[in-house]
């Protein structure tokens, strides 16, 4: 590993350049109904990086993409997200627009499509960046001047209202609050609610139900000693910070938040959440016993993620927890049609070290596992409902699969209803795709080719 930093080596090592490959070879048969792009964003530092101080979360973003159309894999391409720092290093003009706080960072955590645009996103105060269909950077997008600060890497889409909801924070600009931001279907912010918090917790994600927003105030917080010492990532585990979940009515104010005592754990990613009908909320989460405690350069070294159900009771102001499935579970996904409502299936990767792809029945805890083969491992699953399907397992599951020997990756298409069987199709990519963070399926019906 480079300088004894595991986040710069092996499966996590950045790739050195941008490539384009056309008419990719496919084993099996690609479903013709898949018309759009599979995209994935992750940190990929450009140029020399100091292994002694590098944190995995801080490398500038690189988006990888595969365009599917008419039963063919038309192209693969990868592009750095060009914040001013990357643009300057590449000898290119700075992108249009400016980020909140004049940040020069290229968002590195997720990529998605909304209001006819493709966005690269990250938390902690950076403004999203708009990309072309072919993944070139256009500009920083402050939603026509309506975004008050930074955005989040994990906005939640409500399929009923067509809105995006996010819980956002900005280090170091807004140390005393998080913001619930609602983006309307036209791509501008319709409401912002400031919610006071102490200790500046790292709020990576949020949950949304039909009536409530869940705010995760958990024990990874700003570490003042690290910040004063100049650490590029000054957040660490704080066992003295009480874990709690805030229940905010969608149309409520900060005074309406009900804070509920939660297990002393950290959650990067919830699966789905829904109202119980009696004032409570159920949310399934990938939870860690601790995070950024011993390992201060990334999320792998402290504990492993397990899947649990949290029942949030606004009357008793407590969160109860029960395990949902054996094994390690991260990067969860579900059928997007059931967002904010009671659901049946969660699809996960095997923790942050990755491995098989699993479908968990959250009602029975039964699991179905797809083994990608010896030395091969799957990243975050992306779930796409089949045309005219009505059940949550009647879906396509797209997974980027790498091999530990460092060979080229594959984009694998699985049948969600027959997950353990061989892939329906395997798209052979021209190179390894570094283990990264998050992606999405953006159909051409949502963001059409230009």
One Martini backbone bead per residue (centre of mass of N, CA, C, O) as a GRO file, in nm:
protein
  450
    1UNK     BB    1   0.100   0.032   0.015
    2UNK     BB    2   0.075   0.372   0.021
    3UNK     BB    3   0.225   0.475   0.290
    4UNK     BB    4   0.021   0.306   0.465
    5UNK     BB    5  -0.243   0.356   0.269
    6UNK     BB    6  -0.532   0.185   0.186
    7UNK     BB    7  -0.679   0.435   0.013
    8UNK     BB    8  -0.429   0.404  -0.230
    9UNK     BB    9  -0.487   0.091  -0.271
   10UNK     BB   10  -0.576  -0.133  -0.475
   11UNK     BB   11  -0.915  -0.107  -0.500
   12UNK     BB   12  -0.867   0.219  -0.417
   13UNK     BB   13  -0.707   0.303  -0.641
   14UNK     BB   14  -0.641   0.525  -0.857
   15UNK     BB   15  -0.683   0.646  -1.169
   16UNK     BB   16  -0.483   0.823  -1.426
   17UNK     BB   17  -0.732   0.838  -1.641
   18UNK     BB   18  -0.909   0.897  -1.941
   19UNK     BB   19  -1.171   0.709  -2.106
   20UNK     BB   20  -1.285   0.552  -2.422
   21UNK     BB   21  -1.550   0.315  -2.498
   22UNK     BB   22  -1.690   0.123  -2.762
   23UNK     BB   23  -1.884  -0.126  -2.798
   24UNK     BB   24  -1.929  -0.333  -2.573
   25UNK     BB   25  -1.886  -0.625  -2.448
   26UNK     BB   26  -2.124  -0.909  -2.420
   27UNK     BB   27  -2.259  -1.128  -2.182
   28UNK     BB   28  -2.540  -1.205  -2.304
   29UNK     BB   29  -2.856  -1.020  -2.241
   30UNK     BB   30  -2.972  -0.717  -2.284
   31UNK     BB   31  -3.215  -0.528  -2.186
   32UNK     BB   32  -3.396  -0.317  -2.393
   33UNK     BB   33  -3.530  -0.133  -2.163
   34UNK     BB   34  -3.239  -0.029  -2.114
   35UNK     BB   35  -3.243   0.332  -2.120
   36UNK     BB   36  -2.924   0.456  -2.036
   37UNK     BB   37  -2.741   0.532  -1.725
   38UNK     BB   38  -2.464   0.416  -1.559
   39UNK     BB   39  -2.349   0.561  -1.249
   40UNK     BB   40  -2.028   0.658  -1.084
   41UNK     BB   41  -1.893   0.781  -0.776
   42UNK     BB   42  -1.551   0.886  -0.673
   43UNK     BB   43  -1.250   0.890  -0.542
   44UNK     BB   44  -0.973   1.062  -0.752
   45UNK     BB   45  -0.686   1.158  -0.728
   46UNK     BB   46  -0.487   1.422  -0.861
   47UNK     BB   47  -0.193   1.338  -0.822
   48UNK     BB   48  -0.019   1.397  -0.565
   49UNK     BB   49  -0.032   1.217  -0.241
   50UNK     BB   50  -0.046   1.225   0.101
   51UNK     BB   51  -0.054   0.941   0.295
   52UNK     BB   52  -0.053   1.065   0.588
   53UNK     BB   53  -0.332   1.261   0.522
   54UNK     BB   54  -0.515   1.087   0.365
   55UNK     BB   55  -0.860   1.087   0.287
   56UNK     BB   56  -1.097   0.919   0.118
   57UNK     BB   57  -1.314   1.170   0.110
   58UNK     BB   58  -1.096   1.389  -0.055
   59UNK     BB   59  -1.112   1.307  -0.334
   60UNK     BB   60  -1.166   1.378  -0.629
   61UNK     BB   61  -1.398   1.328  -0.857
   62UNK     BB   62  -1.519   1.029  -1.040
   63UNK     BB   63  -1.698   0.947  -1.330
   64UNK     BB   64  -1.872   0.657  -1.420
   65UNK     BB   65  -1.992   0.516  -1.745
   66UNK     BB   66  -2.289   0.352  -1.891
   67UNK     BB   67  -2.444   0.302  -2.207
   68UNK     BB   68  -2.777   0.198  -2.267
   69UNK     BB   69  -2.905   0.057  -2.593
   70UNK     BB   70  -3.076  -0.173  -2.764
   71UNK     BB   71  -2.891  -0.408  -2.625
   72UNK     BB   72  -2.648  -0.206  -2.575
   73UNK     BB   73  -2.306  -0.100  -2.512
   74UNK     BB   74  -2.199   0.197  -2.621
   75UNK     BB   75  -2.047   0.310  -2.345
   76UNK     BB   76  -1.739   0.409  -2.186
   77UNK     BB   77  -1.669   0.650  -1.918
   78UNK     BB   78  -1.428   0.881  -1.763
   79UNK     BB   79  -1.457   1.168  -1.525
   80UNK     BB   80  -1.359   1.435  -1.393
   81UNK     BB   81  -1.453   1.656  -1.155
   82UNK     BB   82  -1.436   2.009  -1.233
   83UNK     BB   83  -1.291   2.170  -1.035
   84UNK     BB   84  -1.060   2.411  -1.008
   85UNK     BB   85  -0.827   2.221  -0.930
   86UNK     BB   86  -0.851   2.020  -1.169
   87UNK     BB   87  -0.854   2.216  -1.403
   88UNK     BB   88  -0.574   2.331  -1.348
   89UNK     BB   89  -0.416   2.059  -1.365
   90UNK     BB   90  -0.533   2.025  -1.678
   91UNK     BB   91  -0.535   2.311  -1.826
   92UNK     BB   92  -0.820   2.439  -1.760
   93UNK     BB   93  -1.091   2.591  -1.723
   94UNK     BB   94  -1.295   2.700  -1.514
   95UNK     BB   95  -1.581   2.662  -1.397
   96UNK     BB   96  -1.878   2.757  -1.376
   97UNK     BB   97  -1.922   2.921  -1.122
   98UNK     BB   98  -1.987   2.873  -0.764
   99UNK     BB   99  -1.918   2.774  -0.455
  100UNK     BB  100  -1.981   2.736  -0.158
  101UNK     BB  101  -1.713   2.892  -0.003
  102UNK     BB  102  -1.513   2.863  -0.247
  103UNK     BB  103  -1.483   2.589  -0.346
  104UNK     BB  104  -1.250   2.340  -0.525
  105UNK     BB  105  -1.432   2.093  -0.537
  106UNK     BB  106  -1.503   1.765  -0.658
  107UNK     BB  107  -1.761   1.587  -0.640
  108UNK     BB  108  -1.739   1.232  -0.481
  109UNK     BB  109  -2.020   1.055  -0.395
  110UNK     BB  110  -2.246   1.131  -0.616
  111UNK     BB  111  -2.502   1.048  -0.877
  112UNK     BB  112  -2.767   1.228  -1.057
  113UNK     BB  113  -3.113   1.273  -1.164
  114UNK     BB  114  -3.269   1.606  -1.220
  115UNK     BB  115  -3.446   1.824  -1.393
  116UNK     BB  116  -3.262   1.735  -1.657
  117UNK     BB  117  -3.010   1.665  -1.473
  118UNK     BB  118  -2.663   1.615  -1.392
  119UNK     BB  119  -2.526   1.524  -1.069
  120UNK     BB  120  -2.266   1.608  -0.857
  121UNK     BB  121  -2.213   1.495  -0.511
  122UNK     BB  122  -2.182   1.642  -0.174
  123UNK     BB  123  -2.100   1.713   0.134
  124UNK     BB  124  -2.029   1.995   0.362
  125UNK     BB  125  -2.091   2.258   0.126
  126UNK     BB  126  -2.099   2.171  -0.162
  127UNK     BB  127  -2.183   2.235  -0.470
  128UNK     BB  128  -2.321   2.118  -0.722
  129UNK     BB  129  -2.254   1.947  -1.037
  130UNK     BB  130  -2.286   1.979  -1.373
  131UNK     BB  131  -2.348   1.742  -1.635
  132UNK     BB  132  -2.320   1.588  -1.903
  133UNK     BB  133  -2.407   1.313  -2.068
  134UNK     BB  134  -2.075   1.263  -2.107
  135UNK     BB  135  -1.946   1.391  -1.816
  136UNK     BB  136  -1.903   1.679  -1.842
  137UNK     BB  137  -1.833   1.977  -1.709
  138UNK     BB  138  -2.011   2.277  -1.640
  139UNK     BB  139  -2.119   2.348  -1.326
  140UNK     BB  140  -2.228   2.520  -1.072
  141UNK     BB  141  -2.540   2.441  -0.884
  142UNK     BB  142  -2.780   2.671  -0.717
  143UNK     BB  143  -3.071   2.665  -0.817
  144UNK     BB  144  -3.109   2.963  -0.914
  145UNK     BB  145  -3.021   3.085  -0.618
  146UNK     BB  146  -3.178   2.887  -0.385
  147UNK     BB  147  -2.920   2.783  -0.252
  148UNK     BB  148  -2.784   2.862   0.061
  149UNK     BB  149  -2.570   2.628   0.037
  150UNK     BB  150  -2.519   2.331   0.054
  151UNK     BB  151  -2.548   1.995   0.003
  152UNK     BB  152  -2.610   1.656  -0.074
  153UNK     BB  153  -2.552   1.308  -0.145
  154UNK     BB  154  -2.867   1.225  -0.011
  155UNK     BB  155  -3.124   1.256  -0.164
  156UNK     BB  156  -3.483   1.233  -0.150
  157UNK     BB  157  -3.735   1.077  -0.334
  158UNK     BB  158  -4.071   1.162  -0.416
  159UNK     BB  159  -4.303   0.992  -0.614
  160UNK     BB  160  -4.555   1.176  -0.549
  161UNK     BB  161  -4.433   1.488  -0.564
  162UNK     BB  162  -4.130   1.521  -0.702
  163UNK     BB  163  -3.934   1.556  -0.467
  164UNK     BB  164  -3.650   1.680  -0.293
  165UNK     BB  165  -3.471   1.565   0.000
  166UNK     BB  166  -3.251   1.731   0.245
  167UNK     BB  167  -2.969   1.698   0.471
  168UNK     BB  168  -2.761   1.972   0.562
  169UNK     BB  169  -2.409   2.065   0.577
  170UNK     BB  170  -2.137   2.312   0.688
  171UNK     BB  171  -1.796   2.304   0.663
  172UNK     BB  172  -1.746   2.577   0.884
  173UNK     BB  173  -2.000   2.773   0.841
  174UNK     BB  174  -2.236   2.574   0.998
  175UNK     BB  175  -2.195   2.464   1.325
  176UNK     BB  176  -2.527   2.492   1.445
  177UNK     BB  177  -2.649   2.329   1.182
  178UNK     BB  178  -2.914   2.212   0.991
  179UNK     BB  179  -3.074   2.143   0.662
  180UNK     BB  180  -3.392   2.143   0.526
  181UNK     BB  181  -3.423   2.056   0.182
  182UNK     BB  182  -3.640   2.159  -0.089
  183UNK     BB  183  -3.691   2.026  -0.421
  184UNK     BB  184  -3.837   2.087  -0.695
  185UNK     BB  185  -3.918   1.963  -1.011
  186UNK     BB  186  -3.766   2.230  -1.146
  187UNK     BB  187  -3.488   2.283  -0.950
  188UNK     BB  188  -3.592   2.441  -0.692
  189UNK     BB  189  -3.615   2.590  -0.393
  190UNK     BB  190  -3.897   2.578  -0.155
  191UNK     BB  191  -3.738   2.495   0.122
  192UNK     BB  192  -3.603   2.597   0.457
  193UNK     BB  193  -3.475   2.427   0.755
  194UNK     BB  194  -3.351   2.513   1.056
  195UNK     BB  195  -3.145   2.296   1.273
  196UNK     BB  196  -3.032   2.268   1.573
  197UNK     BB  197  -2.690   2.179   1.673
  198UNK     BB  198  -2.441   1.995   1.841
  199UNK     BB  199  -2.096   1.942   1.746
  200UNK     BB  200  -2.107   1.882   1.451
  201UNK     BB  201  -2.238   1.657   1.282
  202UNK     BB  202  -2.217   1.388   1.060
  203UNK     BB  203  -2.450   1.411   0.783
  204UNK     BB  204  -2.486   1.183   0.532
  205UNK     BB  205  -2.796   1.125   0.587
  206UNK     BB  206  -3.148   1.037   0.529
  207UNK     BB  207  -3.507   1.036   0.593
  208UNK     BB  208  -3.829   0.941   0.432
  209UNK     BB  209  -4.166   1.007   0.459
  210UNK     BB  210  -4.489   1.100   0.410
  211UNK     BB  211  -4.450   1.311   0.690
  212UNK     BB  212  -4.128   1.272   0.742
  213UNK     BB  213  -3.813   1.366   0.887
  214UNK     BB  214  -3.486   1.232   0.929
  215UNK     BB  215  -3.240   1.306   1.184
  216UNK     BB  216  -2.888   1.244   1.219
  217UNK     BB  217  -2.747   1.244   1.557
  218UNK     BB  218  -2.422   1.136   1.575
  219UNK     BB  219  -2.087   1.025   1.706
  220UNK     BB  220  -1.987   1.210   1.455
  221UNK     BB  221  -1.760   1.481   1.499
  222UNK     BB  222  -1.620   1.757   1.561
  223UNK     BB  223  -1.262   1.798   1.599
  224UNK     BB  224  -1.094   2.048   1.739
  225UNK     BB  225  -0.805   1.941   1.749
  226UNK     BB  226  -0.790   1.867   1.450
  227UNK     BB  227  -0.862   2.145   1.333
  228UNK     BB  228  -0.628   2.307   1.466
  229UNK     BB  229  -0.410   2.096   1.330
  230UNK     BB  230  -0.512   2.070   1.011
  231UNK     BB  231  -0.712   1.869   0.938
  232UNK     BB  232  -0.885   1.764   0.650
  233UNK     BB  233  -1.052   1.555   0.863
  234UNK     BB  234  -1.231   1.674   1.157
  235UNK     BB  235  -1.357   1.374   1.223
  236UNK     BB  236  -1.497   1.187   1.507
  237UNK     BB  237  -1.534   0.986   1.762
  238UNK     BB  238  -1.799   1.057   2.021
  239UNK     BB  239  -1.900   0.908   2.314
  240UNK     BB  240  -2.036   1.189   2.442
  241UNK     BB  241  -2.239   1.182   2.206
  242UNK     BB  242  -2.560   1.167   2.176
  243UNK     BB  243  -2.777   0.962   2.031
  244UNK     BB  244  -3.006   1.078   1.764
  245UNK     BB  245  -3.348   1.124   1.642
  246UNK     BB  246  -3.516   1.333   1.423
  247UNK     BB  247  -3.862   1.445   1.405
  248UNK     BB  248  -3.978   1.604   1.106
  249UNK     BB  249  -4.211   1.764   0.982
  250UNK     BB  250  -4.233   1.860   0.667
  251UNK     BB  251  -4.391   2.147   0.764
  252UNK     BB  252  -4.198   2.214   0.981
  253UNK     BB  253  -4.014   2.319   1.252
  254UNK     BB  254  -3.775   2.318   1.487
  255UNK     BB  255  -3.997   2.303   1.720
  256UNK     BB  256  -4.111   2.011   1.599
  257UNK     BB  257  -3.886   1.850   1.690
  258UNK     BB  258  -3.829   1.505   1.777
  259UNK     BB  259  -3.615   1.369   2.009
  260UNK     BB  260  -3.449   1.045   1.990
  261UNK     BB  261  -3.312   0.795   2.147
  262UNK     BB  262  -3.023   0.619   2.045
  263UNK     BB  263  -2.805   0.420   1.951
  264UNK     BB  264  -2.456   0.385   1.991
  265UNK     BB  265  -2.416   0.486   1.663
  266UNK     BB  266  -2.348   0.452   1.308
  267UNK     BB  267  -2.489   0.613   1.001
  268UNK     BB  268  -2.478   0.631   0.663
  269UNK     BB  269  -2.721   0.407   0.565
  270UNK     BB  270  -3.028   0.391   0.482
  271UNK     BB  271  -3.295   0.249   0.333
  272UNK     BB  272  -3.597   0.275   0.464
  273UNK     BB  273  -3.906   0.464   0.534
  274UNK     BB  274  -4.196   0.462   0.772
  275UNK     BB  275  -4.505   0.491   0.877
  276UNK     BB  276  -4.720   0.346   1.137
  277UNK     BB  277  -4.990   0.540   1.231
  278UNK     BB  278  -4.890   0.618   1.558
  279UNK     BB  279  -4.626   0.825   1.523
  280UNK     BB  280  -4.427   0.640   1.396
  281UNK     BB  281  -4.101   0.499   1.288
  282UNK     BB  282  -3.953   0.307   1.027
  283UNK     BB  283  -3.599   0.204   1.006
  284UNK     BB  284  -3.345   0.090   0.796
  285UNK     BB  285  -3.000   0.005   0.888
  286UNK     BB  286  -2.651   0.072   0.859
  287UNK     BB  287  -2.454  -0.023   1.135
  288UNK     BB  288  -2.216   0.108   1.377
  289UNK     BB  289  -2.033   0.102   1.667
  290UNK     BB  290  -1.806   0.263   1.503
  291UNK     BB  291  -1.630   0.578   1.389
  292UNK     BB  292  -1.340   0.729   1.364
  293UNK     BB  293  -1.136   0.619   1.591
  294UNK     BB  294  -0.880   0.458   1.481
  295UNK     BB  295  -0.972   0.532   1.190
  296UNK     BB  296  -0.873   0.849   1.024
  297UNK     BB  297  -0.887   0.763   0.681
  298UNK     BB  298  -1.151   0.580   0.725
  299UNK     BB  299  -1.429   0.326   0.745
  300UNK     BB  300  -1.289   0.024   0.795
  301UNK     BB  301  -1.115   0.003   1.094
  302UNK     BB  302  -1.349  -0.041   1.332
  303UNK     BB  303  -1.622  -0.156   1.193
  304UNK     BB  304  -1.915  -0.331   1.107
  305UNK     BB  305  -2.190  -0.369   0.907
  306UNK     BB  306  -2.533  -0.381   1.005
  307UNK     BB  307  -2.867  -0.494   0.999
  308UNK     BB  308  -3.131  -0.273   1.112
  309UNK     BB  309  -3.413  -0.193   1.319
  310UNK     BB  310  -3.571   0.121   1.361
  311UNK     BB  311  -3.788   0.240   1.622
  312UNK     BB  312  -3.963   0.545   1.628
  313UNK     BB  313  -4.070   0.712   1.931
  314UNK     BB  314  -4.234   1.013   1.998
  315UNK     BB  315  -4.343   0.955   2.286
  316UNK     BB  316  -4.079   0.824   2.432
  317UNK     BB  317  -3.812   0.911   2.286
  318UNK     BB  318  -3.731   0.634   2.130
  319UNK     BB  319  -3.499   0.380   2.009
  320UNK     BB  320  -3.540   0.071   1.866
  321UNK     BB  321  -3.358  -0.246   1.828
  322UNK     BB  322  -3.317  -0.487   1.549
  323UNK     BB  323  -3.216  -0.742   1.388
  324UNK     BB  324  -3.234  -0.856   1.034
  325UNK     BB  325  -2.937  -0.977   0.959
  326UNK     BB  326  -2.688  -1.148   0.862
  327UNK     BB  327  -2.399  -0.999   0.839
  328UNK     BB  328  -2.287  -0.772   0.594
  329UNK     BB  329  -2.414  -0.424   0.536
  330UNK     BB  330  -2.423  -0.213   0.239
  331UNK     BB  331  -2.533  -0.012   0.010
  332UNK     BB  332  -2.840   0.038  -0.004
  333UNK     BB  333  -3.145  -0.088  -0.168
  334UNK     BB  334  -3.453  -0.014  -0.355
  335UNK     BB  335  -3.750   0.022  -0.466
  336UNK     BB  336  -3.844   0.337  -0.571
  337UNK     BB  337  -4.165   0.303  -0.545
  338UNK     BB  338  -4.140   0.264  -0.203
  339UNK     BB  339  -4.079   0.527  -0.114
  340UNK     BB  340  -4.194   0.608   0.221
  341UNK     BB  341  -4.280   0.300   0.239
  342UNK     BB  342  -4.372   0.009   0.281
  343UNK     BB  343  -4.157  -0.287   0.258
  344UNK     BB  344  -3.957  -0.587   0.155
  345UNK     BB  345  -3.674  -0.507  -0.002
  346UNK     BB  346  -3.320  -0.547   0.033
  347UNK     BB  347  -3.017  -0.425  -0.119
  348UNK     BB  348  -2.671  -0.547  -0.089
  349UNK     BB  349  -2.359  -0.518   0.027
  350UNK     BB  350  -2.055  -0.658   0.176
  351UNK     BB  351  -1.986  -0.406   0.280
  352UNK     BB  352  -1.685  -0.222   0.244
  353UNK     BB  353  -1.531  -0.484   0.121
  354UNK     BB  354  -1.706  -0.651  -0.024
  355UNK     BB  355  -1.903  -0.889  -0.244
  356UNK     BB  356  -2.182  -0.993  -0.233
  357UNK     BB  357  -2.522  -1.002  -0.331
  358UNK     BB  358  -2.819  -0.897  -0.145
  359UNK     BB  359  -3.146  -1.021  -0.049
  360UNK     BB  360  -3.379  -0.883   0.185
  361UNK     BB  361  -3.635  -0.983   0.391
  362UNK     BB  362  -3.777  -0.761   0.622
  363UNK     BB  363  -4.001  -0.963   0.736
  364UNK     BB  364  -3.813  -1.254   0.760
  365UNK     BB  365  -3.481  -1.242   0.695
  366UNK     BB  366  -3.448  -1.349   0.427
  367UNK     BB  367  -3.187  -1.470   0.201
  368UNK     BB  368  -3.029  -1.373  -0.111
  369UNK     BB  369  -2.740  -1.486  -0.296
  370UNK     BB  370  -2.481  -1.335  -0.497
  371UNK     BB  371  -2.209  -1.489  -0.640
  372UNK     BB  372  -1.930  -1.354  -0.823
  373UNK     BB  373  -1.686  -1.513  -0.739
  374UNK     BB  374  -1.372  -1.578  -0.735
  375UNK     BB  375  -1.228  -1.271  -0.654
  376UNK     BB  376  -1.516  -1.136  -0.654
  377UNK     BB  377  -1.692  -0.809  -0.641
  378UNK     BB  378  -1.959  -0.609  -0.522
  379UNK     BB  379  -2.116  -0.326  -0.529
  380UNK     BB  380  -2.349  -0.118  -0.552
  381UNK     BB  381  -2.676  -0.147  -0.587
  382UNK     BB  382  -2.909  -0.110  -0.866
  383UNK     BB  383  -3.258  -0.037  -0.890
  384UNK     BB  384  -3.488  -0.159  -1.158
  385UNK     BB  385  -3.777  -0.152  -1.282
  386UNK     BB  386  -3.971  -0.323  -1.468
  387UNK     BB  387  -4.166  -0.338  -1.713
  388UNK     BB  388  -4.482  -0.370  -1.575
  389UNK     BB  389  -4.425  -0.396  -1.287
  390UNK     BB  390  -4.549  -0.478  -0.926
  391UNK     BB  391  -4.291  -0.593  -0.786
  392UNK     BB  392  -3.992  -0.576  -0.596
  393UNK     BB  393  -3.855  -0.839  -0.753
  394UNK     BB  394  -3.928  -0.701  -1.043
  395UNK     BB  395  -3.600  -0.654  -1.116
  396UNK     BB  396  -3.316  -0.478  -1.181
  397UNK     BB  397  -2.960  -0.544  -1.108
  398UNK     BB  398  -2.689  -0.327  -1.074
  399UNK     BB  399  -2.332  -0.426  -1.088
  400UNK     BB  400  -2.013  -0.362  -0.992
  401UNK     BB  401  -1.741  -0.578  -1.095
  402UNK     BB  402  -1.455  -0.700  -0.937
  403UNK     BB  403  -1.113  -0.794  -0.909
  404UNK     BB  404  -0.843  -0.857  -0.693
  405UNK     BB  405  -0.625  -0.848  -0.939
  406UNK     BB  406  -0.713  -0.579  -1.127
  407UNK     BB  407  -0.904  -0.613  -1.337
  408UNK     BB  408  -1.152  -0.570  -1.522
  409UNK     BB  409  -1.462  -0.465  -1.522
  410UNK     BB  410  -1.818  -0.518  -1.450
  411UNK     BB  411  -2.150  -0.492  -1.571
  412UNK     BB  412  -2.412  -0.631  -1.390
  413UNK     BB  413  -2.710  -0.822  -1.464
  414UNK     BB  414  -2.982  -0.880  -1.253
  415UNK     BB  415  -3.239  -1.081  -1.120
  416UNK     BB  416  -3.432  -1.007  -0.848
  417UNK     BB  417  -3.611  -1.288  -0.860
  418UNK     BB  418  -3.307  -1.444  -0.942
  419UNK     BB  419  -3.031  -1.378  -0.787
  420UNK     BB  420  -2.858  -1.658  -0.776
  421UNK     BB  421  -2.826  -1.648  -1.059
  422UNK     BB  422  -2.700  -1.588  -1.331
  423UNK     BB  423  -2.643  -1.350  -1.528
  424UNK     BB  424  -2.795  -1.185  -1.783
  425UNK     BB  425  -2.545  -0.974  -1.788
  426UNK     BB  426  -2.207  -0.875  -1.918
  427UNK     BB  427  -2.017  -0.587  -1.902
  428UNK     BB  428  -1.713  -0.510  -2.055
  429UNK     BB  429  -1.466  -0.333  -1.928
  430UNK     BB  430  -1.152  -0.161  -1.981
  431UNK     BB  431  -1.148  -0.131  -1.656
  432UNK     BB  432  -1.095  -0.044  -1.354
  433UNK     BB  433  -1.311   0.029  -1.073
  434UNK     BB  434  -1.299   0.194  -0.814
  435UNK     BB  435  -1.371   0.188  -0.506
  436UNK     BB  436  -1.660   0.359  -0.403
  437UNK     BB  437  -1.969   0.486  -0.382
  438UNK     BB  438  -2.207   0.632  -0.581
  439UNK     BB  439  -2.510   0.565  -0.773
  440UNK     BB  440  -2.702   0.533  -1.088
  441UNK     BB  441  -3.005   0.535  -1.272
  442UNK     BB  442  -3.046   0.716  -1.589
  443UNK     BB  443  -3.288   0.768  -1.777
  444UNK     BB  444  -3.374   0.907  -2.079
  445UNK     BB  445  -3.653   1.012  -1.967
  446UNK     BB  446  -3.503   1.211  -1.764
  447UNK     BB  447  -3.210   1.228  -1.927
  448UNK     BB  448  -3.142   1.319  -2.222
  449UNK     BB  449  -2.987   1.325  -2.493
  450UNK     BB  450  -2.767   1.579  -2.674
   0.00000   0.00000   0.00000
